[in-house]
Amino acid sequence: MSEQTILVPNNSLITKTPEEGRQLAVKMARLTIKLTQPDAAIREKLRPVYAEDANMLISIGQTVAMEFATIAQANNHWK
């Protein structure tokens, strides 16, 4: 990979709202996938495979949920 992938945008988990936190969680999950498979052509080729696999889609949701739980804790959204 020629450029470094920034896994925590703006180097902060702090967000103004829970909605922004959820959006950040999705972005962070996508960045993790990009880091894991840096070749865009391969990611594009694999997209139809996981798009039709319920277990893979559930796994993606779980990944986003874990990212959001971390962000929510950093922001005290559960107060």
N, C-alpha and C positions, 0 to 999 in steps of 0.2 A: 504494500500500500504506500503510495507516494506521499500522501498527506495524513497527518494524525487525526483520528476521529475523536472529537470532544464528547465524552460520555455524559457529562453533567453540564448542559448549556448554561452559560454565564457563571459557571463554577458555584452554583447555589441551588439548594432545594427549596428555598423560601419563595412562596407564591402569595399573591394578594387574596386569592379565593380558592376554595376547594376545586372549582371547575378548572382554574388555571393549573392546579396541582395534578388533576386528572390528565389534562392535556400534556403536561410535562412528563407524566408517567408513560403515556403512549409514545412520546418522542424518545424517551430514554430506552424503552423496549425496542423501538425501531433501530436506534443507534447500536444497541447490543447485537442485533441481527446483522447489521452492516459490518460491525467489527468481526463477528464470527465468520461471516462470508463476505469478504471485501469485493468480490467480483460481481459487479452489477448484472452482467449477462447471466451468470449462474442464478443469482437471486430471482431474476425475471423468469428464467426457465422453471424454477421451482415453485413459483407463485401459484400456478394452476394446480399443482399437486396438493399443497396445503389448503387451498381455497375450497376444495371439495372433500376434505377429510375432517370430520367433526372432532376427532380426538386432537388433531393438530390445532384446530381453531380454539378449542377449550384450553389447550396449553398456552396459546398466545394470550388468551384472556387471563390466565393465572399469572403469567409473567408481568402483564400490565398491573394486575392487582397487587403483586408484591412490590413493584416500583411505587405504586400509589400509597401503599401502607407506609413505606419509608418516608415519602414526601409528606404525608399527612401527619406522621409523628413529628417530623422536623418543624412543621407549621402549627402543631398543637390543634389540628382541625377536630380532634375528638373531644375537645373540652366540654 
